Amino acid sequence: MNGNGLFDFDDVVTFFNAIEWSTENEPVEAFDVNGNGRIDFDDLVELFNQL
């Protein structure tokens, strides 16, 4: 998410900071981490749980 090539906490922070913009401008499939068909806070929680 943050482009450093690692999956780390900074990715979760980046997603949190961009979630509203992503919801309006990105394809759902790219950010729907939990697979419920939308970009929402639950995706952020799931991303955090994958750390």
CHARMM internal coordinates of N, CA and C (Angstrom, degrees):
IC EDIT
DIST 1 N 1 CA 1.4446
DIST 1 CA 1 C 1.5213
ANGL 1 N 1 CA 1 C 112.51
DIST 1 C 2 N 1.3420
ANGL 1 CA 1 C 2 N 117.23
DIHE 1 N 1 CA 1 C 2 N -42.41
DIST 2 N 2 CA 1.4592
ANGL 1 C 2 N 2 CA 117.83
DIHE 1 CA 1 C 2 N 2 CA -177.05
DIST 2 CA 2 C 1.5268
ANGL 2 N 2 CA 2 C 112.85
DIHE 1 C 2 N 2 CA 2 C -93.56
DIST 2 C 3 N 1.3138
ANGL 2 CA 2 C 3 N 117.11
DIHE 2 N 2 CA 2 C 3 N -4.04
DIST 3 N 3 CA 1.4521
ANGL 2 C 3 N 3 CA 120.96
DIHE 2 CA 2 C 3 N 3 CA 172.60
DIST 3 CA 3 C 1.5114
ANGL 3 N 3 CA 3 C 116.21
DIHE 2 C 3 N 3 CA 3 C 86.67
DIST 3 C 4 N 1.3354
ANGL 3 CA 3 C 4 N 119.00
DIHE 3 N 3 CA 3 C 4 N 8.91
DIST 4 N 4 CA 1.4573
ANGL 3 C 4 N 4 CA 119.17
DIHE 3 CA 3 C 4 N 4 CA -179.60
DIST 4 CA 4 C 1.5319
ANGL 4 N 4 CA 4 C 113.13
DIHE 3 C 4 N 4 CA 4 C -89.33
DIST 4 C 5 N 1.3193
ANGL 4 CA 4 C 5 N 117.20
DIHE 4 N 4 CA 4 C 5 N 0.47
DIST 5 N 5 CA 1.4641
ANGL 4 C 5 N 5 CA 121.05
DIHE 4 CA 4 C 5 N 5 CA 177.79
DIST 5 CA 5 C 1.5111
ANGL 5 N 5 CA 5 C 114.79
DIHE 4 C 5 N 5 CA 5 C 83.75
DIST 5 C 6 N 1.3223
ANGL 5 CA 5 C 6 N 117.47
DIHE 5 N 5 CA 5 C 6 N -1.06
DIST 6 N 6 CA 1.4580
ANGL 5 C 6 N 6 CA 122.24
DIHE 5 CA 5 C 6 N 6 CA 178.59
DIST 6 CA 6 C 1.5234
ANGL 6 N 6 CA 6 C 109.37
DIHE 5 C 6 N 6 CA 6 C -116.50
DIST 6 C 7 N 1.3342
ANGL 6 CA 6 C 7 N 115.87
DIHE 6 N 6 CA 6 C 7 N 151.25
DIST 7 N 7 CA 1.4592
ANGL 6 C 7 N 7 CA 120.25
DIHE 6 CA 6 C 7 N 7 CA 171.96
DIST 7 CA 7 C 1.5133
ANGL 7 N 7 CA 7 C 106.79
DIHE 6 C 7 N 7 CA 7 C -97.99
DIST 7 C 8 N 1.3242
ANGL 7 CA 7 C 8 N 116.85
DIHE 7 N 7 CA 7 C 8 N 107.81
DIST 8 N 8 CA 1.4499
ANGL 7 C 8 N 8 CA 121.08
DIHE 7 CA 7 C 8 N 8 CA -175.71
DIST 8 CA 8 C 1.5334
ANGL 8 N 8 CA 8 C 110.84
DIHE 7 C 8 N 8 CA 8 C -147.36
DIST 8 C 9 N 1.3211
ANGL 8 CA 8 C 9 N 115.20
DIHE 8 N 8 CA 8 C 9 N -177.13
DIST 9 N 9 CA 1.4652
ANGL 8 C 9 N 9 CA 120.30
DIHE 8 CA 8 C 9 N 9 CA -176.52
DIST 9 CA 9 C 1.5217
ANGL 9 N 9 CA 9 C 112.33
DIHE 8 C 9 N 9 CA 9 C -59.69
DIST 9 C 10 N 1.3239
ANGL 9 CA 9 C 10 N 117.26
DIHE 9 N 9 CA 9 C 10 N -30.54
DIST 10 N 10 CA 1.4624
ANGL 9 C 10 N 10 CA 120.10
DIHE 9 CA 9 C 10 N 10 CA 178.24
DIST 10 CA 10 C 1.5278
ANGL 10 N 10 CA 10 C 111.77
DIHE 9 C 10 N 10 CA 10 C -61.00
DIST 10 C 11 N 1.3345
ANGL 10 CA 10 C 11 N 117.55
DIHE 10 N 10 CA 10 C 11 N -28.96
DIST 11 N 11 CA 1.4668
ANGL 10 C 11 N 11 CA 120.42
DIHE 10 CA 10 C 11 N 11 CA 175.75
DIST 11 CA 11 C 1.5183
ANGL 11 N 11 CA 11 C 110.73
DIHE 10 C 11 N 11 CA 11 C -66.00
DIST 11 C 12 N 1.3274
ANGL 11 CA 11 C 12 N 116.46
DIHE 11 N 11 CA 11 C 12 N -39.96
DIST 12 N 12 CA 1.4681
ANGL 11 C 12 N 12 CA 120.64
DIHE 11 CA 11 C 12 N 12 CA 178.23
DIST 12 CA 12 C 1.5304
ANGL 12 N 12 CA 12 C 109.98
DIHE 11 C 12 N 12 CA 12 C -64.15
DIST 12 C 13 N 1.3174
ANGL 12 CA 12 C 13 N 116.84
DIHE 12 N 12 CA 12 C 13 N -43.00
DIST 13 N 13 CA 1.4651
ANGL 12 C 13 N 13 CA 121.47
DIHE 12 CA 12 C 13 N 13 CA 179.38
DIST 13 CA 13 C 1.5300
ANGL 13 N 13 CA 13 C 110.36
DIHE 12 C 13 N 13 CA 13 C -64.18
DIST 13 C 14 N 1.3214
ANGL 13 CA 13 C 14 N 116.41
DIHE 13 N 13 CA 13 C 14 N -43.25
DIST 14 N 14 CA 1.4635
ANGL 13 C 14 N 14 CA 120.65
DIHE 13 CA 13 C 14 N 14 CA 178.75
DIST 14 CA 14 C 1.5230
ANGL 14 N 14 CA 14 C 110.67
DIHE 13 C 14 N 14 CA 14 C -61.01
DIST 14 C 15 N 1.3251
ANGL 14 CA 14 C 15 N 116.53
DIHE 14 N 14 CA 14 C 15 N -44.54
DIST 15 N 15 CA 1.4652
ANGL 14 C 15 N 15 CA 120.60
DIHE 14 CA 14 C 15 N 15 CA 178.79
DIST 15 CA 15 C 1.5298
ANGL 15 N 15 CA 15 C 110.39
DIHE 14 C 15 N 15 CA 15 C -62.49
DIST 15 C 16 N 1.3207
ANGL 15 CA 15 C 16 N 117.02
DIHE 15 N 15 CA 15 C 16 N -43.75
DIST 16 N 16 CA 1.4619
ANGL 15 C 16 N 16 CA 120.60
DIHE 15 CA 15 C 16 N 16 CA 178.41
DIST 16 CA 16 C 1.5273
ANGL 16 N 16 CA 16 C 111.03
DIHE 15 C 16 N 16 CA 16 C -58.22
DIST 16 C 17 N 1.3215
ANGL 16 CA 16 C 17 N 116.36
DIHE 16 N 16 CA 16 C 17 N -46.12
DIST 17 N 17 CA 1.4623
ANGL 16 C 17 N 17 CA 120.65
DIHE 16 CA 16 C 17 N 17 CA -177.58
DIST 17 CA 17 C 1.5204
ANGL 17 N 17 CA 17 C 113.04
DIHE 16 C 17 N 17 CA 17 C -68.33
DIST 17 C 18 N 1.3293
ANGL 17 CA 17 C 18 N 117.50
DIHE 17 N 17 CA 17 C 18 N -23.11
DIST 18 N 18 CA 1.4665
ANGL 17 C 18 N 18 CA 120.82
DIHE 17 CA 17 C 18 N 18 CA -176.10
DIST 18 CA 18 C 1.5258
ANGL 18 N 18 CA 18 C 113.72
DIHE 17 C 18 N 18 CA 18 C -112.96
DIST 18 C 19 N 1.3148
ANGL 18 CA 18 C 19 N 118.14
DIHE 18 N 18 CA 18 C 19 N 8.01
DIST 19 N 19 CA 1.4683
ANGL 18 C 19 N 19 CA 119.89
DIHE 18 CA 18 C 19 N 19 CA -172.82
DIST 19 CA 19 C 1.5333
ANGL 19 N 19 CA 19 C 111.93
DIHE 18 C 19 N 19 CA 19 C -62.34
DIST 19 C 20 N 1.3019
ANGL 19 CA 19 C 20 N 118.11
DIHE 19 N 19 CA 19 C 20 N -41.88
DIST 20 N 20 CA 1.4686
ANGL 19 C 20 N 20 CA 119.84
DIHE 19 CA 19 C 20 N 20 CA -179.42
DIST 20 CA 20 C 1.5338
ANGL 20 N 20 CA 20 C 110.46
DIHE 19 C 20 N 20 CA 20 C -65.52
DIST 20 C 21 N 1.3269
ANGL 20 CA 20 C 21 N 116.51
DIHE 20 N 20 CA 20 C 21 N -45.83
DIST 21 N 21 CA 1.4616
ANGL 20 C 21 N 21 CA 120.78
DIHE 20 CA 20 C 21 N 21 CA 178.39
DIST 21 CA 21 C 1.5280
ANGL 21 N 21 CA 21 C 110.33
DIHE 20 C 21 N 21 CA 21 C -62.70
DIST 21 C 22 N 1.3194
ANGL 21 CA 21 C 22 N 117.20
DIHE 21 N 21 CA 21 C 22 N -42.84
DIST 22 N 22 CA 1.4663
ANGL 21 C 22 N 22 CA 121.52
DIHE 21 CA 21 C 22 N 22 CA -179.60
DIST 22 CA 22 C 1.5223
ANGL 22 N 22 CA 22 C 111.26
DIHE 21 C 22 N 22 CA 22 C -61.97
DIST 22 C 23 N 1.3225
ANGL 22 CA 22 C 23 N 116.48
DIHE 22 N 22 CA 22 C 23 N -39.82
DIST 23 N 23 CA 1.4541
ANGL 22 C 23 N 23 CA 121.13
DIHE 22 CA 22 C 23 N 23 CA 179.19
DIST 23 CA 23 C 1.5244
ANGL 23 N 23 CA 23 C 111.65
DIHE 22 C 23 N 23 CA 23 C -58.73
DIST 23 C 24 N 1.3147
ANGL 23 CA 23 C 24 N 115.99
DIHE 23 N 23 CA 23 C 24 N -36.27
DIST 24 N 24 CA 1.4602
ANGL 23 C 24 N 24 CA 120.87
DIHE 23 CA 23 C 24 N 24 CA -176.42
DIST 24 CA 24 C 1.5310
ANGL 24 N 24 CA 24 C 113.88
DIHE 23 C 24 N 24 CA 24 C -90.82
DIST 24 C 25 N 1.3417
ANGL 24 CA 24 C 25 N 117.92
DIHE 24 N 24 CA 24 C 25 N -20.16
DIST 25 N 25 CA 1.4572
ANGL 24 C 25 N 25 CA 119.95
DIHE 24 CA 24 C 25 N 25 CA -169.06
DIST 25 CA 25 C 1.5315
ANGL 25 N 25 CA 25 C 116.36
DIHE 24 C 25 N 25 CA 25 C -126.85
DIST 25 C 26 N 1.2943
ANGL 25 CA 25 C 26 N 118.98
DIHE 25 N 25 CA 25 C 26 N -10.58
DIST 26 N 26 CA 1.4637
ANGL 25 C 26 N 26 CA 121.63
DIHE 25 CA 25 C 26 N 26 CA -176.01
DIST 26 CA 26 C 1.5290
ANGL 26 N 26 CA 26 C 110.79
DIHE 25 C 26 N 26 CA 26 C -114.73
DIST 26 C 27 N 1.3346
ANGL 26 CA 26 C 27 N 116.60
DIHE 26 N 26 CA 26 C 27 N 155.06
DIST 27 N 27 CA 1.4674
ANGL 26 C 27 N 27 CA 118.89
DIHE 26 CA 26 C 27 N 27 CA 175.72
DIST 27 CA 27 C 1.5313
ANGL 27 N 27 CA 27 C 110.13
DIHE 26 C 27 N 27 CA 27 C -66.92
DIST 27 C 28 N 1.3063
ANGL 27 CA 27 C 28 N 115.64
DIHE 27 N 27 CA 27 C 28 N 136.66
DIST 28 N 28 CA 1.4610
ANGL 27 C 28 N 28 CA 121.56
DIHE 27 CA 27 C 28 N 28 CA -177.29
DIST 28 CA 28 C 1.5248
ANGL 28 N 28 CA 28 C 110.74
DIHE 27 C 28 N 28 CA 28 C -54.43
DIST 28 C 29 N 1.3254
ANGL 28 CA 28 C 29 N 117.72
DIHE 28 N 28 CA 28 C 29 N -41.28
DIST 29 N 29 CA 1.4642
ANGL 28 C 29 N 29 CA 121.50
DIHE 28 CA 28 C 29 N 29 CA -175.74
DIST 29 CA 29 C 1.5301
ANGL 29 N 29 CA 29 C 112.29
DIHE 28 C 29 N 29 CA 29 C -57.60
DIST 29 C 30 N 1.3127
ANGL 29 CA 29 C 30 N 117.26
DIHE 29 N 29 CA 29 C 30 N -29.54
DIST 30 N 30 CA 1.4613
ANGL 29 C 30 N 30 CA 120.95
DIHE 29 CA 29 C 30 N 30 CA -176.65
DIST 30 CA 30 C 1.5298
ANGL 30 N 30 CA 30 C 113.02
DIHE 29 C 30 N 30 CA 30 C -74.27
DIST 30 C 31 N 1.3310
ANGL 30 CA 30 C 31 N 117.46
DIHE 30 N 30 CA 30 C 31 N -23.98
DIST 31 N 31 CA 1.4582
ANGL 30 C 31 N 31 CA 120.73
DIHE 30 CA 30 C 31 N 31 CA -174.34
DIST 31 CA 31 C 1.5278
ANGL 31 N 31 CA 31 C 113.93
DIHE 30 C 31 N 31 CA 31 C -126.90
DIST 31 C 32 N 1.3068
ANGL 31 CA 31 C 32 N 117.81
DIHE 31 N 31 CA 31 C 32 N 3.28
DIST 32 N 32 CA 1.4680
ANGL 31 C 32 N 32 CA 121.77
DIHE 31 CA 31 C 32 N 32 CA 179.65
DIST 32 CA 32 C 1.5240
ANGL 32 N 32 CA 32 C 109.04
DIHE 31 C 32 N 32 CA 32 C -84.79
DIST 32 C 33 N 1.3159
ANGL 32 CA 32 C 33 N 115.97
DIHE 32 N 32 CA 32 C 33 N 77.32
DIST 33 N 33 CA 1.4609
ANGL 32 C 33 N 33 CA 122.71
DIHE 32 CA 32 C 33 N 33 CA -173.52
DIST 33 CA 33 C 1.5287
ANGL 33 N 33 CA 33 C 111.74
DIHE 32 C 33 N 33 CA 33 C -64.59
DIST 33 C 34 N 1.3234
ANGL 33 CA 33 C 34 N 117.71
DIHE 33 N 33 CA 33 C 34 N -36.52
DIST 34 N 34 CA 1.4632
ANGL 33 C 34 N 34 CA 120.12
DIHE 33 CA 33 C 34 N 34 CA -177.10
DIST 34 CA 34 C 1.5266
ANGL 34 N 34 CA 34 C 113.82
DIHE 33 C 34 N 34 CA 34 C -93.28
DIST 34 C 35 N 1.3137
ANGL 34 CA 34 C 35 N 117.77
DIHE 34 N 34 CA 34 C 35 N -1.75
DIST 35 N 35 CA 1.4630
ANGL 34 C 35 N 35 CA 121.25
DIHE 34 CA 34 C 35 N 35 CA 173.07
DIST 35 CA 35 C 1.5125
ANGL 35 N 35 CA 35 C 116.07
DIHE 34 C 35 N 35 CA 35 C 74.18
DIST 35 C 36 N 1.3330
ANGL 35 CA 35 C 36 N 118.78
DIHE 35 N 35 CA 35 C 36 N 25.46
DIST 36 N 36 CA 1.4633
ANGL 35 C 36 N 36 CA 120.22
DIHE 35 CA 35 C 36 N 36 CA -179.35
DIST 36 CA 36 C 1.5262
ANGL 36 N 36 CA 36 C 113.22
DIHE 35 C 36 N 36 CA 36 C -94.30
DIST 36 C 37 N 1.3489
ANGL 36 CA 36 C 37 N 116.99
DIHE 36 N 36 CA 36 C 37 N 5.20
DIST 37 N 37 CA 1.4490
ANGL 36 C 37 N 37 CA 120.05
DIHE 36 CA 36 C 37 N 37 CA 175.26
DIST 37 CA 37 C 1.5132
ANGL 37 N 37 CA 37 C 115.87
DIHE 36 C 37 N 37 CA 37 C 88.62
DIST 37 C 38 N 1.3293
ANGL 37 CA 37 C 38 N 117.15
DIHE 37 N 37 CA 37 C 38 N 8.93
DIST 38 N 38 CA 1.4667
ANGL 37 C 38 N 38 CA 120.16
DIHE 37 CA 37 C 38 N 38 CA 177.51
DIST 38 CA 38 C 1.5309
ANGL 38 N 38 CA 38 C 109.33
DIHE 37 C 38 N 38 CA 38 C -150.93
DIST 38 C 39 N 1.3089
ANGL 38 CA 38 C 39 N 115.90
DIHE 38 N 38 CA 38 C 39 N 162.80
DIST 39 N 39 CA 1.4587
ANGL 38 C 39 N 39 CA 121.76
DIHE 38 CA 38 C 39 N 39 CA 175.31
DIST 39 CA 39 C 1.5199
ANGL 39 N 39 CA 39 C 107.05
DIHE 38 C 39 N 39 CA 39 C -96.91
DIST 39 C 40 N 1.3407
ANGL 39 CA 39 C 40 N 116.28
DIHE 39 N 39 CA 39 C 40 N 117.63
DIST 40 N 40 CA 1.4598
ANGL 39 C 40 N 40 CA 119.88
DIHE 39 CA 39 C 40 N 40 CA -176.96
DIST 40 CA 40 C 1.5236
ANGL 40 N 40 CA 40 C 110.30
DIHE 39 C 40 N 40 CA 40 C -152.19
DIST 40 C 41 N 1.3305
ANGL 40 CA 40 C 41 N 115.80
DIHE 40 N 40 CA 40 C 41 N -178.70
DIST 41 N 41 CA 1.4622
ANGL 40 C 41 N 41 CA 121.71
DIHE 40 CA 40 C 41 N 41 CA -176.60
DIST 41 CA 41 C 1.5215
ANGL 41 N 41 CA 41 C 111.80
DIHE 40 C 41 N 41 CA 41 C -61.04
DIST 41 C 42 N 1.3245
ANGL 41 CA 41 C 42 N 117.63
DIHE 41 N 41 CA 41 C 42 N -30.34
DIST 42 N 42 CA 1.4660
ANGL 41 C 42 N 42 CA 120.75
DIHE 41 CA 41 C 42 N 42 CA 178.56
DIST 42 CA 42 C 1.5263
ANGL 42 N 42 CA 42 C 111.06
DIHE 41 C 42 N 42 CA 42 C -62.32
DIST 42 C 43 N 1.3215
ANGL 42 CA 42 C 43 N 118.13
DIHE 42 N 42 CA 42 C 43 N -30.54
DIST 43 N 43 CA 1.4603
ANGL 42 C 43 N 43 CA 121.21
DIHE 42 CA 42 C 43 N 43 CA 175.62
DIST 43 CA 43 C 1.5243
ANGL 43 N 43 CA 43 C 110.23
DIHE 42 C 43 N 43 CA 43 C -65.64
DIST 43 C 44 N 1.3113
ANGL 43 CA 43 C 44 N 116.71
DIHE 43 N 43 CA 43 C 44 N -39.68
DIST 44 N 44 CA 1.4551
ANGL 43 C 44 N 44 CA 121.67
DIHE 43 CA 43 C 44 N 44 CA 177.68
DIST 44 CA 44 C 1.5278
ANGL 44 N 44 CA 44 C 110.61
DIHE 43 C 44 N 44 CA 44 C -62.92
DIST 44 C 45 N 1.3175
ANGL 44 CA 44 C 45 N 116.99
DIHE 44 N 44 CA 44 C 45 N -44.13
DIST 45 N 45 CA 1.4669
ANGL 44 C 45 N 45 CA 121.77
DIHE 44 CA 44 C 45 N 45 CA 178.15
DIST 45 CA 45 C 1.5230
ANGL 45 N 45 CA 45 C 110.07
DIHE 44 C 45 N 45 CA 45 C -62.50
DIST 45 C 46 N 1.3116
ANGL 45 CA 45 C 46 N 117.96
DIHE 45 N 45 CA 45 C 46 N -44.60
DIST 46 N 46 CA 1.4605
ANGL 45 C 46 N 46 CA 121.17
DIHE 45 CA 45 C 46 N 46 CA 179.64
DIST 46 CA 46 C 1.5195
ANGL 46 N 46 CA 46 C 110.87
DIHE 45 C 46 N 46 CA 46 C -63.82
DIST 46 C 47 N 1.3139
ANGL 46 CA 46 C 47 N 117.59
DIHE 46 N 46 CA 46 C 47 N -40.98
DIST 47 N 47 CA 1.4601
ANGL 46 C 47 N 47 CA 120.67
DIHE 46 CA 46 C 47 N 47 CA 177.18
DIST 47 CA 47 C 1.5225
ANGL 47 N 47 CA 47 C 110.49
DIHE 46 C 47 N 47 CA 47 C -60.94
DIST 47 C 48 N 1.3179
ANGL 47 CA 47 C 48 N 117.05
DIHE 47 N 47 CA 47 C 48 N -44.01
DIST 48 N 48 CA 1.4635
ANGL 47 C 48 N 48 CA 121.28
DIHE 47 CA 47 C 48 N 48 CA 177.01
DIST 48 CA 48 C 1.5279
ANGL 48 N 48 CA 48 C 111.18
DIHE 47 C 48 N 48 CA 48 C -60.79
DIST 48 C 49 N 1.3184
ANGL 48 CA 48 C 49 N 117.09
DIHE 48 N 48 CA 48 C 49 N -42.07
DIST 49 N 49 CA 1.4684
ANGL 48 C 49 N 49 CA 121.15
DIHE 48 CA 48 C 49 N 49 CA -179.22
DIST 49 CA 49 C 1.5247
ANGL 49 N 49 CA 49 C 112.41
DIHE 48 C 49 N 49 CA 49 C -65.69
DIST 49 C 50 N 1.3128
ANGL 49 CA 49 C 50 N 117.58
DIHE 49 N 49 CA 49 C 50 N -22.21
DIST 50 N 50 CA 1.4628
ANGL 49 C 50 N 50 CA 120.97
DIHE 49 CA 49 C 50 N 50 CA 179.54
DIST 50 CA 50 C 1.5321
ANGL 50 N 50 CA 50 C 113.28
DIHE 49 C 50 N 50 CA 50 C -81.12
DIST 50 C 51 N 1.3250
ANGL 50 CA 50 C 51 N 116.62
DIHE 50 N 50 CA 50 C 51 N -8.17
DIST 51 N 51 CA 1.4753
ANGL 50 C 51 N 51 CA 119.71
DIHE 50 CA 50 C 51 N 51 CA 178.11
DIST 51 CA 51 C 1.5056
ANGL 51 N 51 CA 51 C 111.57
DIHE 50 C 51 N 51 CA 51 C -63.09
END
COOR INIT
IC SEED 1 N 1 CA 1 C
IC BUILD
